[in-house]
Amino acid sequence: MFSRSSSESSSSSDDELIISYLTHRRKRFNIRKDHFLWDDADFLFRYRMPKETVTYLSILLQDKLTSTTVKNKALSVKEQLLLALRFYATGSMQQVVGDIAGVHKSTVCKCVFKVSSAIASLAGMFIQMPTNEELESISCQFYDIARFPKVIGAIDCTHIAIVSPGGETAELYRNRKGVFSYNVQTICDPNLKIRNIVCRWPGGSHDSTIFNNSNVKEIFERGQYGDYVLLGDSGYPAERYLLTPLRNPVTPGEILYNKTHIKTRNTVERSYGVWKRRFPCIGSKLRLKQNRIEAVVVATAVLHNICRTRNDPEPDLPVQIEIRNDESNVPNSIDNRNGQTVISNLIHHYFDRLAAD
C-alpha cells in the first residue's frame, strides 16, 4: 500500500480550505455612492443626461423597474437607470462599469438588458412618424433649411459596430468596410428627432433592401401622406415619395435641386452625430450578446428623442461620425419611373424657376 507524500497531503488540504472558503464566505456588498451628489456639469458628462431627465425617466419606468424584493440590497430604479446610462455613456466592459457603480459584473449585465428593454418598450410613445396634424409644420421647418418643398423626413442608414457574432451567419454582419455591424435605418425630422427606426438587419444588408422590407414603405405606398416626401441618398431607388439626388446634374435647376436636396437631407447625418455623441456606446463597438443589441440601440434612440423634446444640453464629447459618400453608395435597385417623373416635374416647375430668380 502506498502512502501519500507530505506535499500531496498539504496540497489537498489547501484545496479543501479554498473550497470551504468559497462555499461559506459571506456576501460582500460594496458601498454605493449617491451619484446625484455630482454637480450638474459632472453629472451630465458622466451620464449624458441632466438630473431632471433621469428623475423624469425613473418616474416613467417605476412600474417596470421596481424590484419585487428588498433582499440583498436590491438596486433602486434610479440606481438601475444610472448603471445603464453609464454603460451607454462609455461602452466600457461591464466589469469596469460594475466596479465604478459598486456592483458585480453579472448585475451590470442583467441591469443593462432590463433597463434597455424597459426603455425600448416606450418606442411607440417617443418614436412616431408624423401625424396628419404635424405634416404642414414639419414640412415648413424642412423648407426653412434650404427651400425644398413638401419634405417630412430624411432617411438614411448608419452602422452600429459589434463584435463578431460567430457561427455560420457571421459574414452577413461584415459591412463593406470589413467591420461587423448592424445596419440601422432611421428617418429624422428637422429637429433631429428619430421618427422611425429599423434595427434588425446585419451590416452586409443594402440600404434599399432594408427600406423595401420596412413598414414605412408600405405606409407611403398606401398614400397615407399624400404628396409629402422623404429625402434619401443614392443608396435608395427614386420613388414618387422618396426623392434621391441626380447622378449627373447639368442644368441650373438640376444643380440647385441637388444642392438643396443634400443640404436638407443632411439633418439625418446630423442626427447620427448628436445621437452617437450623447451615447458613445453605439458610436464605438457594442460588446454585447447578439440578442441584446437591438434593445440597447432602440433604447438610446428613445432617450435621444426624450432629450431633444426636453431641449437637454448636448454633452461636449467628440465622436467620430460616419460620413457617407453618395457617389460610392450605388443602389442595387432600379429607379422607379414614377419617382423620376416626380423629380423631373419638381425641377421643371419649381427649381428651374428658383434658379432663374
Secondary structure by P-SEA (a helix, b strand, c coil): cccccaaaaaaaaaaaaaaaaaaccccccccccccccccaaaaaaaccccaaaaaaaaaaacccccccccccccccaaaaaaaaaaaaaccccaaaaaaaacccaaaaaaaaaaaaaaaaaacccccccccccaaaaaaaaaaaaccccccccccbbbbbbbccccccccccccccccccccccccccccccccccccccccccccaaaaaaacaaaaaaaacccccccccccccccccccbbbbbcccccaaaaaaaaaaaaaaaaaaaaaaaaaaacccccccccccccaaaaaaaaaaaaaaaaaaaccccccbbbbbbbbccccccccccccaaaaaaaaaaaaacaaaaaac
